[in-house]
């Protein structure tokens, strides 16, 4: 295969990637977009196999077999509740792979570098390793192996800034003295440490932003590696992933009405004593009113309109299938049922869409926050399943609250709000929810899946 044909194949792959990204923007076309992207990657891989400088086909087939086995087992065994941590570890693998390729090129070519090649190589190592170690920490936080609370200490920002400055200084040193293998090894170790320290102070509530940012960084690392290897496919793919991840990061920040710097350095969730209850006393004083499953079922079957608001608690309880069954039963009775999806509900971007899609909830019933928020005031019942911070009125009413200013779903404006929740434990933000004390709120405690199944049985009679 001539270099011209290889480059043309890369162009075809790039077009397929762009078409795939376009289709990923809608749940209705996301699967088709995924297939187009897979086809594009297959074209790029096949074209790369015909390059003269690649390894032997035996080694390639061995690597393909190992990678396929690991990917297939992981994909089949992962639960939808574990999808965020799988995305986090995949981001880390992308960054780590890019860094390993760049490191191997350093030792293969050293010290005969061209300035541009060495600069991109160092960028690939730094960005790739920060992504790798940061993603490992994010994985641990999402999995529960590491506390989801922000881990902060005095002078943390100064330490991170100083460490970043040292990493940059060492990179400049390697650029000036390419034969400095010891300096290069020190750069690797400190970069790994920097990735850990950057993600450790970020709380669980900010994980959607962290995941999208790490995804963007993994793309940047891939793109830099493409420059190192002179591979157009890597440059294109990395640029697309980096740009898409950055746009998604911006959208996630807007959904929380916070800046990226505040997410990265604000230690959101490290709430000091007294502030945790700031969303309650300033607005509503009262007691939680607990209702039975029968009460909730009666309210639901007498409603004309219903908006279901899912949260991470629904995913944890694996209640998505019960939610869909309830929706089907109520629609047969003439109830209009829709779903309100907050952009940062769950632990990764689009988490609720993915979980509901697994339960075959029709895409046309899923509505983004901006498209459905005005309808809550004209809705008979809002059913909150495992959501907390994204429906907390303190975001609108309590300036002292750490989530003040964050756009929320206006479930409190519905005539009746039914909240399915295990306990009164706060959400990721660590603050109380005034919604649970309001006169129009019915609290039904228990496992969401079991509660919904009982509600369905009661409605069916």
Secondary structure, DSSP 8 states (H G I E B T S, - for coil): --HHHHHHHHHHHHHHHHHHHHHTTSTTTHHHHHHHHHHHHHHHHHHHHTSTTS--HHHHHHHHHHHHHHHHHHHHH--GGGHHHHHHHHHHHHHHHHHHHHHHHHHHHTT---HHHHHHHHHHHHHHHHHHHHHHHHHHHHHTSS-SS----TTHHHHHHHHHHHHHHHHHHHHH-TT-HHHHHHHHHHHHHHHHHHHHT--GGGHHHHHHHHHHHHHHHHHHHHHHHT-HHHHHHHHHHHHHHHHHHHHHHHHHT--HHHHHHS-TT---TTTTTTTTTTT------B--HHHHHHHHHT-SEEEEEE-HHHHHHT-HHHHHHHHHHHHHTT-EEEEEE-TT-SSSTTHHHHHHHHTT--GGGEEEHHHHGGGGGG-SEEEEES--GGG-THHHH-TTSTTTT-----GGGSSEEEEEESSS---TT----GGGGSTTEEEEES-HHHHHHHHHHHHH-
